[in-house]
Amino acid sequence: MVFLHAGTSPIVSQTVMSAMFVSLGIFLVGMGFGYVTKNEEGLFQHRWILSSAVALTLCAIFFGMLPSLIRYYGDTDVEFYSALSAVTILHAFVSAPAIIIASYYVFGVLPKKDLKKWMRLTAVLWIASFAIGVFLFLQMFGLLPSIPSMPGM
Amino acid sequence: MAEQNFEKSKNVRKWLITASWIGTAVVVIALIIVLHFSL
C-alpha cells in the first residue's frame, strides 16, 4: 500500500478532500442565505446550513487532518523546512481561527457589535482555508508543477 | 430574569468552547511531543 508523506493512506486523504468539497458547497449555499436574507426565516436557514458545514468540517479535521498532522510532525526525521511543511503550517494557522470562530457561532455565541464585519472576516478565513487546503492536497500528491530551485516541492 | 439567564448560559457556552479548543491543542501538542521522542 502506498502512503503519503504523513503516513496517511491516499484513500483517507481523498475521502477528506471529497468531504471538504461537499463542505465548500454547503458553505457557499449557507453564505448565500446570509447574504440575501432579510428576515428571521432566512437567518434560521443560514444558521443551520452553516452549522452542518462546520460539523462536517470538524469530522474531517478530527478523523483525517489532525491524525495526519500528528503523524507528520511526530516523525523524528520530519522535513520541517520543506515546502510541504510550510504550507501545512500556513493551512493550520489560517484554518484554526476559522474553525474556532465558527464553532462559537454554531453554539450561538455571537459578537455583540460589528456582527457583519466578524461574519465577513470568518467567511474570508474559510475561503482562504479551502484554497490553501486544495493547494496542500495537490502538493501532497506531487501534482503541482515543480520548481527546480525549491527542493521538496 | 430571563435575559440574565440567557446571558449566563451564553457565557457558560463560551467558556466550554474555549476550554474544548485549548484541550484539543494541548492533547495534539502532547501527542506530537510524545510520538516525536518515543519513535
N, CA and C atoms of all chains as a GROMACS GRO file, in nm:
protein
  576
    1MET      N    1   0.084  -0.121   0.000
    1MET     CA    2   0.000   0.000   0.000
    1MET      C    3   0.087   0.125   0.000
    2VAL      N    4   0.046   0.221  -0.079
    2VAL     CA    5   0.126   0.345  -0.090
    2VAL      C    6   0.083   0.444   0.018
    3PHE      N    7   0.179   0.501   0.088
    3PHE     CA    8   0.147   0.604   0.186
    3PHE      C    9   0.207   0.737   0.146
    4LEU      N   10   0.142   0.843   0.190
    4LEU     CA   11   0.193   0.976   0.160
    4LEU      C   12   0.295   1.017   0.265
    5HIS      N   13   0.340   1.142   0.256
    5HIS     CA   14   0.442   1.193   0.348
    5HIS      C   15   0.406   1.173   0.495
    6ALA      N   16   0.278   1.194   0.528
    6ALA     CA   17   0.238   1.186   0.668
    6ALA      C   18   0.200   1.044   0.710
    7GLY      N   19   0.218   0.947   0.622
    7GLY     CA   20   0.183   0.810   0.657
    7GLY      C   21   0.033   0.786   0.653
    8THR      N   22  -0.040   0.880   0.594
    8THR     CA   23  -0.184   0.864   0.580
    8THR      C   24  -0.211   0.803   0.444
    9SER      N   25  -0.300   0.704   0.438
    9SER     CA   26  -0.325   0.641   0.309
    9SER      C   27  -0.398   0.738   0.217
   10PRO      N   28  -0.369   0.732   0.088
   10PRO     CA   29  -0.434   0.821  -0.009
   10PRO      C   30  -0.586   0.811  -0.005
   11ILE      N   31  -0.639   0.692   0.033
   11ILE     CA   32  -0.785   0.676   0.039
   11ILE      C   33  -0.843   0.771   0.143
   12VAL      N   34  -0.776   0.778   0.260
   12VAL     CA   35  -0.822   0.868   0.367
   12VAL      C   36  -0.811   1.013   0.321
   13SER      N   37  -0.696   1.047   0.260
   13SER     CA   38  -0.675   1.184   0.211
   13SER      C   39  -0.782   1.224   0.110
   14GLN      N   40  -0.810   1.131   0.018
   14GLN     CA   41  -0.908   1.162  -0.086
   14GLN      C   42  -1.049   1.173  -0.028
   15THR      N   43  -1.078   1.090   0.072
   15THR     CA   44  -1.210   1.098   0.137
   15THR      C   45  -1.226   1.232   0.206
   16VAL      N   46  -1.119   1.273   0.277
   16VAL     CA   47  -1.121   1.403   0.347
   16VAL      C   48  -1.141   1.515   0.246
   17MET      N   49  -1.068   1.506   0.135
   17MET     CA   50  -1.078   1.610   0.032
   17MET      C   51  -1.220   1.617  -0.026
   18SER      N   52  -1.280   1.497  -0.052
   18SER     CA   53  -1.417   1.495  -0.104
   18SER      C   54  -1.514   1.556  -0.003
   19ALA      N   55  -1.497   1.518   0.126
   19ALA     CA   56  -1.584   1.572   0.231
   19ALA      C   57  -1.571   1.724   0.236
   20MET      N   58  -1.449   1.774   0.217
   20MET     CA   59  -1.429   1.918   0.223
   20MET      C   60  -1.490   1.991   0.103
   21PHE      N   61  -1.495   1.922  -0.013
   21PHE     CA   62  -1.563   1.984  -0.128
   21PHE      C   63  -1.713   1.993  -0.103
   22VAL      N   64  -1.769   1.887  -0.038
   22VAL     CA   65  -1.911   1.892   0.000
   22VAL      C   66  -1.931   2.007   0.098
   23SER      N   67  -1.840   2.018   0.194
   23SER     CA   68  -1.845   2.126   0.292
   23SER      C   69  -1.841   2.263   0.224
   24LEU      N   70  -1.754   2.275   0.122
   24LEU     CA   71  -1.745   2.402   0.048
   24LEU      C   72  -1.878   2.436  -0.018
   25GLY      N   73  -1.942   2.332  -0.076
   25GLY     CA   74  -2.073   2.353  -0.138
   25GLY      C   75  -2.176   2.401  -0.037
   26ILE      N   76  -2.182   2.331   0.078
   26ILE     CA   77  -2.278   2.370   0.183
   26ILE      C   78  -2.247   2.511   0.231
   27PHE      N   79  -2.116   2.539   0.246
   27PHE     CA   80  -2.071   2.669   0.293
   27PHE      C   81  -2.118   2.782   0.199
   28LEU      N   82  -2.102   2.758   0.067
   28LEU     CA   83  -2.142   2.862  -0.030
   28LEU      C   84  -2.292   2.886  -0.026
   29VAL      N   85  -2.372   2.776  -0.014
   29VAL     CA   86  -2.517   2.791  -0.005
   29VAL      C   87  -2.552   2.870   0.122
   30GLY      N   88  -2.489   2.828   0.235
   30GLY     CA   89  -2.516   2.894   0.364
   30GLY      C   90  -2.478   3.041   0.361
   31MET      N   91  -2.364   3.070   0.298
   31MET     CA   92  -2.317   3.208   0.289
   31MET      C   93  -2.413   3.290   0.203
   32GLY      N   94  -2.461   3.228   0.095
   32GLY     CA   95  -2.559   3.293   0.008
   32GLY      C   96  -2.685   3.331   0.086
   33PHE      N   97  -2.734   3.238   0.171
   33PHE     CA   98  -2.852   3.266   0.254
   33PHE      C   99  -2.825   3.385   0.345
   34GLY      N  100  -2.704   3.389   0.400
   34GLY     CA  101  -2.669   3.500   0.489
   34GLY      C  102  -2.664   3.632   0.414
   35TYR      N  103  -2.621   3.624   0.288
   35TYR     CA  104  -2.603   3.746   0.207
   35TYR      C  105  -2.736   3.805   0.162
   36VAL      N  106  -2.829   3.716   0.119
   36VAL     CA  107  -2.955   3.767   0.064
   36VAL      C  108  -3.065   3.782   0.168
   37THR      N  109  -3.044   3.724   0.288
   37THR     CA  110  -3.154   3.719   0.384
   37THR      C  111  -3.195   3.856   0.438
   38LYS      N  112  -3.327   3.870   0.455
   38LYS     CA  113  -3.380   3.996   0.508
   38LYS      C  114  -3.471   3.971   0.627
   39ASN      N  115  -3.491   3.841   0.663
   39ASN     CA  116  -3.585   3.813   0.773
   39ASN      C  117  -3.535   3.699   0.861
   40GLU      N  118  -3.610   3.675   0.969
   40GLU     CA  119  -3.576   3.571   1.066
   40GLU      C  120  -3.563   3.432   1.002
   41GLU      N  121  -3.659   3.402   0.915
   41GLU     CA  122  -3.663   3.271   0.850
   41GLU      C  123  -3.533   3.244   0.773
   42GLY      N  124  -3.488   3.345   0.699
   42GLY     CA  125  -3.364   3.333   0.622
   42GLY      C  126  -3.243   3.314   0.711
   43LEU      N  127  -3.243   3.386   0.824
   43LEU     CA  128  -3.130   3.373   0.917
   43LEU      C  129  -3.126   3.233   0.978
   44PHE      N  130  -3.246   3.177   1.001
   44PHE     CA  131  -3.258   3.042   1.055
   44PHE      C  132  -3.194   2.942   0.958
   45GLN      N  133  -3.230   2.956   0.828
   45GLN     CA  134  -3.170   2.871   0.723
   45GLN      C  135  -3.018   2.888   0.721
   46HIS      N  136  -2.975   3.014   0.720
   46HIS     CA  137  -2.834   3.050   0.717
   46HIS      C  138  -2.759   2.979   0.831
   47ARG      N  139  -2.816   2.986   0.951
   47ARG     CA  140  -2.752   2.930   1.068
   47ARG      C  141  -2.739   2.778   1.061
   48TRP      N  142  -2.848   2.711   1.025
   48TRP     CA  143  -2.846   2.565   1.025
   48TRP      C  144  -2.765   2.507   0.910
   49ILE      N  145  -2.769   2.572   0.795
   49ILE     CA  146  -2.687   2.524   0.682
   49ILE      C  147  -2.539   2.534   0.718
   50LEU      N  148  -2.499   2.650   0.772
   50LEU     CA  149  -2.357   2.666   0.805
   50LEU      C  150  -2.315   2.579   0.923
   51SER      N  151  -2.408   2.553   1.017
   51SER     CA  152  -2.376   2.463   1.128
   51SER      C  153  -2.343   2.324   1.076
   52SER      N  154  -2.416   2.279   0.972
   52SER     CA  155  -2.389   2.146   0.916
   52SER      C  156  -2.253   2.144   0.846
   53ALA      N  157  -2.216   2.257   0.780
   53ALA     CA  158  -2.084   2.265   0.717
   53ALA      C  159  -1.974   2.256   0.824
   54VAL      N  160  -1.996   2.324   0.937
   54VAL     CA  161  -1.896   2.321   1.046
   54VAL      C  162  -1.885   2.179   1.102
   55ALA      N  163  -2.001   2.111   1.120
   55ALA     CA  164  -1.999   1.975   1.174
   55ALA      C  165  -1.921   1.881   1.081
   56LEU      N  166  -1.949   1.889   0.951
   56LEU     CA  167  -1.880   1.805   0.854
   56LEU      C  168  -1.729   1.833   0.855
   57THR      N  169  -1.695   1.962   0.860
   57THR     CA  170  -1.554   2.002   0.862
   57THR      C  171  -1.484   1.951   0.988
   58LEU      N  172  -1.554   1.961   1.103
   58LEU     CA  173  -1.494   1.912   1.228
   58LEU      C  174  -1.466   1.762   1.219
   59CYS      N  175  -1.558   1.686   1.159
   59CYS     CA  176  -1.537   1.541   1.140
   59CYS      C  177  -1.411   1.518   1.057
   60ALA      N  178  -1.401   1.591   0.944
   60ALA     CA  179  -1.284   1.576   0.856
   60ALA      C  180  -1.156   1.612   0.931
   61ILE      N  181  -1.161   1.717   1.013
   61ILE     CA  182  -1.042   1.760   1.087
   61ILE      C  183  -1.000   1.653   1.189
   62PHE      N  184  -1.098   1.607   1.269
   62PHE     CA  185  -1.061   1.516   1.378
   62PHE      C  186  -1.033   1.374   1.331
   63PHE      N  187  -1.092   1.331   1.219
   63PHE     CA  188  -1.066   1.194   1.171
   63PHE      C  189  -0.959   1.187   1.064
   64GLY      N  190  -0.933   1.297   0.992
   64GLY     CA  191  -0.836   1.293   0.884
   64GLY      C  192  -0.715   1.384   0.904
   65MET      N  193  -0.743   1.510   0.927
   65MET     CA  194  -0.633   1.608   0.926
   65MET      C  195  -0.547   1.604   1.052
   66LEU      N  196  -0.609   1.603   1.172
   66LEU     CA  197  -0.528   1.602   1.295
   66LEU      C  198  -0.442   1.476   1.306
   67PRO      N  199  -0.496   1.354   1.280
   67PRO     CA  200  -0.409   1.236   1.284
   67PRO      C  201  -0.290   1.248   1.187
   68SER      N  202  -0.315   1.305   1.066
   68SER     CA  203  -0.205   1.324   0.970
   68SER      C  204  -0.102   1.421   1.024
   69LEU      N  205  -0.152   1.531   1.083
   69LEU     CA  206  -0.062   1.634   1.139
   69LEU      C  207   0.027   1.573   1.247
   70ILE      N  208  -0.036   1.494   1.336
   70ILE     CA  209   0.037   1.432   1.446
   70ILE      C  210   0.141   1.334   1.391
   71ARG      N  211   0.101   1.254   1.291
   71ARG     CA  212   0.193   1.157   1.234
   71ARG      C  213   0.309   1.227   1.162
   72TYR      N  214   0.275   1.337   1.093
   72TYR     CA  215   0.379   1.409   1.017
   72TYR      C  216   0.482   1.472   1.109
   73TYR      N  217   0.433   1.550   1.208
   73TYR     CA  218   0.529   1.619   1.295
   73TYR      C  219   0.578   1.532   1.410
   74GLY      N  220   0.511   1.418   1.434
   74GLY     CA  221   0.558   1.327   1.538
   74GLY      C  222   0.676   1.245   1.489
   75ASP      N  223   0.695   1.240   1.357
   75ASP     CA  224   0.805   1.165   1.297
   75ASP      C  225   0.938   1.232   1.334
   76THR      N  226   1.034   1.151   1.379
   76THR     CA  227   1.161   1.209   1.424
   76THR      C  228   1.244   1.267   1.309
   77ASP      N  229   1.229   1.211   1.188
   77ASP     CA  230   1.305   1.274   1.079
   77ASP      C  231   1.213   1.351   0.985
   78VAL      N  232   1.127   1.434   1.046
   78VAL     CA  233   1.036   1.518   0.970
   78VAL      C  234   1.117   1.627   0.897
   79GLU      N  235   1.077   1.654   0.772
   79GLU     CA  236   1.145   1.760   0.696
   79GLU      C  237   1.076   1.892   0.728
   80PHE      N  238   1.119   1.952   0.840
   80PHE     CA  239   1.049   2.070   0.891
   80PHE      C  240   1.057   2.188   0.797
   81TYR      N  241   1.171   2.205   0.729
   81TYR     CA  242   1.190   2.324   0.644
   81TYR      C  243   1.154   2.300   0.498
   82SER      N  244   1.073   2.198   0.472
   82SER     CA  245   1.032   2.173   0.334
   82SER      C  246   0.910   2.258   0.298
   83ALA      N  247   0.882   2.268   0.168
   83ALA     CA  248   0.768   2.347   0.121
   83ALA      C  249   0.638   2.286   0.172
   84LEU      N  250   0.632   2.151   0.178
   84LEU     CA  251   0.512   2.083   0.226
   84LEU      C  252   0.483   2.123   0.371
   85SER      N  253   0.588   2.125   0.452
   85SER     CA  254   0.574   2.163   0.592
   85SER      C  255   0.527   2.309   0.605
   86ALA      N  256   0.583   2.397   0.522
   86ALA     CA  257   0.547   2.540   0.527
   86ALA      C  258   0.398   2.559   0.494
   87VAL      N  259   0.351   2.490   0.390
   87VAL     CA  260   0.210   2.504   0.350
   87VAL      C  261   0.119   2.443   0.457
   88THR      N  262   0.164   2.331   0.518
   88THR     CA  263   0.086   2.268   0.625
   88THR      C  264   0.067   2.366   0.740
   89ILE      N  265   0.178   2.432   0.780
   89ILE     CA  266   0.172   2.526   0.892
   89ILE      C  267   0.084   2.647   0.856
   90LEU      N  268   0.098   2.696   0.732
   90LEU     CA  269   0.014   2.808   0.686
   90LEU      C  270  -0.134   2.769   0.693
   91HIS      N  271  -0.166   2.648   0.643
   91HIS     CA  272  -0.304   2.599   0.644
   91HIS      C  273  -0.358   2.592   0.788
   92ALA      N  274  -0.273   2.539   0.879
   92ALA     CA  275  -0.315   2.528   1.019
   92ALA      C  276  -0.341   2.666   1.080
   93PHE      N  277  -0.253   2.763   1.048
   93PHE     CA  278  -0.266   2.896   1.108
   93PHE      C  279  -0.384   2.975   1.054
   94VAL      N  280  -0.421   2.952   0.928
   94VAL     CA  281  -0.537   3.023   0.872
   94VAL      C  282  -0.666   2.953   0.914
   95SER      N  283  -0.661   2.818   0.918
   95SER     CA  284  -0.783   2.742   0.943
   95SER      C  285  -0.824   2.735   1.090
   96ALA      N  286  -0.724   2.733   1.180
   96ALA     CA  287  -0.758   2.721   1.323
   96ALA      C  288  -0.851   2.835   1.369
   97PRO      N  289  -0.816   2.964   1.343
   97PRO     CA  290  -0.911   3.069   1.384
   97PRO      C  291  -1.045   3.056   1.314
   98ALA      N  292  -1.044   3.013   1.186
   98ALA     CA  293  -1.169   3.000   1.110
   98ALA      C  294  -1.263   2.900   1.177
   99ILE      N  295  -1.211   2.780   1.209
   99ILE     CA  296  -1.299   2.676   1.266
   99ILE      C  297  -1.335   2.709   1.411
  100ILE      N  298  -1.243   2.773   1.483
  100ILE     CA  299  -1.272   2.808   1.624
  100ILE      C  300  -1.381   2.916   1.630
  101ILE      N  301  -1.367   3.021   1.549
  101ILE     CA  302  -1.469   3.127   1.547
  101ILE      C  303  -1.604   3.068   1.504
  102ALA      N  304  -1.600   2.981   1.401
  102ALA     CA  305  -1.724   2.921   1.350
  102ALA      C  306  -1.792   2.836   1.456
  103SER      N  307  -1.712   2.766   1.540
  103SER     CA  308  -1.779   2.682   1.641
  103SER      C  309  -1.843   2.768   1.751
  104TYR      N  310  -1.792   2.889   1.773
  104TYR     CA  311  -1.863   2.981   1.864
  104TYR      C  312  -1.999   3.018   1.804
  105TYR      N  313  -2.001   3.049   1.675
  105TYR     CA  314  -2.127   3.087   1.608
  105TYR      C  315  -2.228   2.973   1.616
  106VAL      N  316  -2.179   2.849   1.595
  106VAL     CA  317  -2.269   2.733   1.597
  106VAL      C  318  -2.340   2.723   1.732
  107PHE      N  319  -2.266   2.751   1.840
  107PHE     CA  320  -2.327   2.742   1.973
  107PHE      C  321  -2.396   2.872   2.015
  108GLY      N  322  -2.420   2.960   1.920
  108GLY     CA  323  -2.499   3.080   1.948
  108GLY      C  324  -2.424   3.189   2.021
  109VAL      N  325  -2.290   3.182   2.024
  109VAL     CA  326  -2.213   3.290   2.085
  109VAL      C  327  -2.169   3.384   1.973
  110LEU      N  328  -2.237   3.498   1.963
  110LEU     CA  329  -2.210   3.592   1.854
  110LEU      C  330  -2.154   3.721   1.909
  111PRO      N  331  -2.069   3.791   1.833
  111PRO     CA  332  -2.016   3.919   1.880
  111PRO      C  333  -2.130   4.021   1.894
  112LYS      N  334  -2.122   4.103   1.999
  112LYS     CA  335  -2.231   4.198   2.026
  112LYS      C  336  -2.236   4.312   1.926
  113LYS      N  337  -2.116   4.360   1.883
  113LYS     CA  338  -2.117   4.466   1.783
  113LYS      C  339  -2.034   4.424   1.662
  114ASP      N  340  -2.053   4.494   1.552
  114ASP     CA  341  -1.984   4.462   1.425
  114ASP      C  342  -2.006   4.318   1.382
  115LEU      N  343  -2.130   4.269   1.399
  115LEU     CA  344  -2.159   4.129   1.365
  115LEU      C  345  -2.126   4.098   1.219
  116LYS      N  346  -2.167   4.189   1.129
  116LYS     CA  347  -2.143   4.165   0.986
  116LYS      C  348  -1.994   4.159   0.953
  117LYS      N  349  -1.917   4.249   1.018
  117LYS     CA  350  -1.772   4.251   0.996
  117LYS      C  351  -1.711   4.117   1.037
  118TRP      N  352  -1.752   4.067   1.154
  118TRP     CA  353  -1.700   3.940   1.204
  118TRP      C  354  -1.738   3.825   1.112
  119MET      N  355  -1.865   3.827   1.063
  119MET     CA  356  -1.912   3.722   0.973
  119MET      C  357  -1.829   3.723   0.844
  120ARG      N  358  -1.802   3.844   0.794
  120ARG     CA  359  -1.723   3.854   0.670
  120ARG      C  360  -1.581   3.807   0.691
  121LEU      N  361  -1.523   3.844   0.806
  121LEU     CA  362  -1.386   3.800   0.838
  121LEU      C  363  -1.380   3.647   0.842
  122THR      N  364  -1.480   3.587   0.908
  122THR     CA  365  -1.484   3.441   0.917
  122THR      C  366  -1.497   3.378   0.779
  123ALA      N  367  -1.584   3.438   0.695
  123ALA     CA  368  -1.603   3.385   0.558
  123ALA      C  369  -1.472   3.390   0.480
  124VAL      N  370  -1.398   3.502   0.492
  124VAL     CA  371  -1.270   3.516   0.422
  124VAL      C  372  -1.172   3.410   0.470
  125LEU      N  373  -1.165   3.390   0.603
  125LEU     CA  374  -1.075   3.288   0.659
  125LEU      C  375  -1.111   3.149   0.606
  126TRP      N  376  -1.243   3.121   0.597
  126TRP     CA  377  -1.287   2.989   0.549
  126TRP      C  378  -1.249   2.969   0.403
  127ILE      N  379  -1.273   3.070   0.320
  127ILE     CA  380  -1.242   3.056   0.177
  127ILE      C  381  -1.091   3.039   0.157
  128ALA      N  382  -1.012   3.118   0.234
  128ALA     CA  383  -0.867   3.105   0.226
  128ALA      C  384  -0.824   2.965   0.269
  129SER      N  385  -0.886   2.912   0.374
  129SER     CA  386  -0.853   2.778   0.423
  129SER      C  387  -0.881   2.672   0.316
  130PHE      N  388  -0.998   2.685   0.250
  130PHE     CA  389  -1.033   2.590   0.144
  130PHE      C  390  -0.927   2.594   0.034
  131ALA      N  391  -0.889   2.717  -0.007
  131ALA     CA  392  -0.792   2.732  -0.116
  131ALA      C  393  -0.657   2.673  -0.078
  132ILE      N  394  -0.607   2.706   0.041
  132ILE     CA  395  -0.477   2.653   0.084
  132ILE      C  396  -0.485   2.501   0.100
  133GLY      N  397  -0.601   2.453   0.145
  133GLY     CA  398  -0.621   2.308   0.161
  133GLY      C  399  -0.609   2.234   0.028
  134VAL      N  400  -0.671   2.289  -0.076
  134VAL     CA  401  -0.662   2.227  -0.210
  134VAL      C  402  -0.516   2.227  -0.257
  135PHE      N  403  -0.448   2.340  -0.237
  135PHE     CA  404  -0.307   2.351  -0.275
  135PHE      C  405  -0.224   2.245  -0.202
  136LEU      N  406  -0.250   2.230  -0.072
  136LEU     CA  407  -0.177   2.134   0.012
  136LEU      C  408  -0.200   1.991  -0.037
  137PHE      N  409  -0.326   1.962  -0.073
  137PHE     CA  410  -0.361   1.829  -0.122
  137PHE      C  411  -0.286   1.797  -0.251
  138LEU      N  412  -0.286   1.894  -0.344
  138LEU     CA  413  -0.214   1.873  -0.471
  138LEU      C  414  -0.065   1.855  -0.445
  139GLN      N  415  -0.012   1.932  -0.351
  139GLN     CA  416   0.130   1.924  -0.317
  139GLN      C  417   0.164   1.787  -0.257
  140MET      N  418   0.075   1.736  -0.170
  140MET     CA  419   0.096   1.606  -0.108
  140MET      C  420   0.108   1.496  -0.212
  141PHE      N  421   0.025   1.507  -0.318
  141PHE     CA  422   0.025   1.404  -0.422
  141PHE      C  423   0.127   1.434  -0.532
  142GLY      N  424   0.204   1.542  -0.514
  142GLY     CA  425   0.305   1.579  -0.614
  142GLY      C  426   0.244   1.620  -0.745
  143LEU      N  427   0.127   1.682  -0.740
  143LEU     CA  428   0.058   1.720  -0.862
  143LEU      C  429   0.085   1.864  -0.905
  144LEU      N  430   0.164   1.936  -0.824
  144LEU     CA  431   0.196   2.074  -0.861
  144LEU      C  432   0.315   2.073  -0.955
  145PRO      N  433   0.321   2.168  -1.048
  145PRO     CA  434   0.440   2.175  -1.133
  145PRO      C  435   0.561   2.205  -1.044
  146SER      N  436   0.669   2.133  -1.063
  146SER     CA  437   0.782   2.150  -0.972
  146SER      C  438   0.866   2.272  -1.009
  147ILE      N  439   0.921   2.334  -0.905
  147ILE     CA  440   1.009   2.448  -0.926
  147ILE      C  441   1.150   2.401  -0.890
  148PRO      N  442   1.243   2.401  -0.986
  148PRO     CA  443   1.375   2.343  -0.962
  148PRO      C  444   1.450   2.402  -0.844
  149SER      N  445   1.430   2.534  -0.816
  149SER     CA  446   1.507   2.596  -0.709
  149SER      C  447   1.448   2.567  -0.571
  150MET      N  448   1.333   2.499  -0.566
  150MET     CA  449   1.272   2.472  -0.436
  150MET      C  450   1.267   2.322  -0.408
  151PRO      N  451   1.370   2.268  -0.343
  151PRO     CA  452   1.370   2.125  -0.313
  151PRO      C  453   1.257   2.090  -0.217
  152GLY      N  454   1.199   1.974  -0.240
  152GLY     CA  455   1.092   1.928  -0.152
  152GLY      C  456   0.956   1.968  -0.203
  153MET      N  457   0.950   2.045  -0.307
  153MET     CA  458   0.821   2.092  -0.358
  153MET      C  459   0.762   1.989  -0.453
  154MET      N  460  -3.496   3.879   3.424
  154MET     CA  461  -3.453   3.749   3.478
  154MET      C  462  -3.417   3.653   3.365
  155ALA      N  463  -3.512   3.640   3.270
  155ALA     CA  464  -3.490   3.551   3.156
  155ALA      C  465  -3.369   3.598   3.074
  156GLU      N  466  -3.360   3.732   3.061
  156GLU     CA  467  -3.249   3.794   2.988
  156GLU      C  468  -3.116   3.759   3.055
  157GLN      N  469  -3.116   3.769   3.190
  157GLN     CA  470  -2.995   3.741   3.269
  157GLN      C  471  -2.953   3.595   3.253
  158ASN      N  472  -3.051   3.505   3.262
  158ASN     CA  473  -3.023   3.362   3.248
  158ASN      C  474  -2.967   3.331   3.111
  159PHE      N  475  -3.021   3.399   3.008
  159PHE     CA  476  -2.975   3.377   2.871
  159PHE      C  477  -2.829   3.417   2.860
  160GLU      N  478  -2.795   3.535   2.917
  160GLU     CA  479  -2.656   3.583   2.914
  160GLU      C  480  -2.565   3.484   2.986
  161LYS      N  481  -2.614   3.432   3.100
  161LYS     CA  482  -2.535   3.340   3.181
  161LYS      C  483  -2.503   3.213   3.101
  162SER      N  484  -2.607   3.154   3.037
  162SER     CA  485  -2.586   3.030   2.965
  162SER      C  486  -2.497   3.053   2.843
  163LYS      N  487  -2.504   3.175   2.786
  163LYS     CA  488  -2.419   3.210   2.674
  163LYS      C  489  -2.272   3.214   2.719
  164ASN      N  490  -2.250   3.270   2.839
  164ASN     CA  491  -2.114   3.275   2.894
  164ASN      C  492  -2.060   3.136   2.921
  165VAL      N  493  -2.146   3.050   2.976
  165VAL     CA  494  -2.104   2.912   3.004
  165VAL      C  495  -2.064   2.844   2.874
  166ARG      N  496  -2.146   2.863   2.770
  166ARG     CA  497  -2.116   2.804   2.639
  166ARG      C  498  -1.983   2.855   2.586
  167LYS      N  499  -1.963   2.987   2.600
  167LYS     CA  500  -1.839   3.048   2.551
  167LYS      C  501  -1.718   2.983   2.616
  168TRP      N  502  -1.724   2.964   2.747
  168TRP     CA  503  -1.611   2.904   2.818
  168TRP      C  504  -1.593   2.757   2.786
  169LEU      N  505  -1.705   2.687   2.765
  169LEU     CA  506  -1.695   2.545   2.727
  169LEU      C  507  -1.624   2.529   2.593
  170ILE      N  508  -1.661   2.616   2.497
  170ILE     CA  509  -1.597   2.607   2.365
  170ILE      C  510  -1.449   2.640   2.376
  171THR      N  511  -1.417   2.748   2.450
  171THR     CA  512  -1.276   2.786   2.469
  171THR      C  513  -1.197   2.672   2.532
  172ALA      N  514  -1.253   2.614   2.639
  172ALA     CA  515  -1.184   2.506   2.710
  172ALA      C  516  -1.164   2.385   2.618
  173SER      N  517  -1.265   2.354   2.536
  173SER     CA  518  -1.253   2.240   2.444
  173SER      C  519  -1.140   2.261   2.346
  174TRP      N  520  -1.130   2.382   2.290
  174TRP     CA  521  -1.024   2.408   2.192
  174TRP      C  522  -0.887   2.407   2.255
  175ILE      N  523  -0.876   2.466   2.377
  175ILE     CA  524  -0.746   2.464   2.446
  175ILE      C  525  -0.709   2.319   2.477
  176GLY      N  526  -0.809   2.240   2.522
  176GLY     CA  527  -0.786   2.098   2.549
  176GLY      C  528  -0.736   2.024   2.426
  177THR      N  529  -0.802   2.050   2.311
  177THR     CA  530  -0.762   1.986   2.186
  177THR      C  531  -0.618   2.021   2.152
  178ALA      N  532  -0.585   2.151   2.163
  178ALA     CA  533  -0.449   2.196   2.131
  178ALA      C  534  -0.347   2.128   2.221
  179VAL      N  535  -0.377   2.121   2.352
  179VAL     CA  536  -0.284   2.059   2.447
  179VAL      C  537  -0.263   1.912   2.412
  180VAL      N  538  -0.373   1.841   2.384
  180VAL     CA  539  -0.364   1.699   2.351
  180VAL      C  540  -0.281   1.678   2.224
  181VAL      N  541  -0.307   1.761   2.120
  181VAL     CA  542  -0.234   1.746   1.993
  181VAL      C  543  -0.085   1.772   2.014
  182ILE      N  544  -0.051   1.881   2.086
  182ILE     CA  545   0.091   1.913   2.108
  182ILE      C  546   0.157   1.803   2.191
  183ALA      N  547   0.087   1.755   2.296
  183ALA     CA  548   0.142   1.648   2.380
  183ALA      C  549   0.167   1.522   2.298
  184LEU      N  550   0.070   1.486   2.210
  184LEU     CA  551   0.085   1.368   2.125
  184LEU      C  552   0.206   1.380   2.034
  185ILE      N  553   0.221   1.501   1.972
  185ILE     CA  554   0.334   1.522   1.882
  185ILE      C  555   0.465   1.505   1.959
  186ILE      N  556   0.473   1.567   2.079
  186ILE     CA  557   0.598   1.558   2.158
  186ILE      C  558   0.625   1.413   2.198
  187VAL      N  559   0.522   1.344   2.250
  187VAL     CA  560   0.540   1.205   2.294
  187VAL      C  561   0.584   1.117   2.177
  188LEU      N  562   0.513   1.128   2.062
  188LEU     CA  563   0.549   1.048   1.946
  188LEU      C  564   0.688   1.082   1.895
  189HIS      N  565   0.719   1.212   1.896
  189HIS     CA  566   0.849   1.257   1.845
  189HIS      C  567   0.964   1.193   1.922
  190PHE      N  568   0.949   1.181   2.055
  190PHE     CA  569   1.060   1.130   2.135
  190PHE      C  570   1.054   0.980   2.159
  191SER      N  571   0.938   0.918   2.133
  191SER     CA  572   0.931   0.775   2.161
  191SER      C  573   0.950   0.689   2.037
  192LEU      N  574   0.939   0.750   1.918
  192LEU     CA  575   0.955   0.669   1.796
  192LEU      C  576   1.098   0.674   1.744
   0.00000   0.00000   0.00000
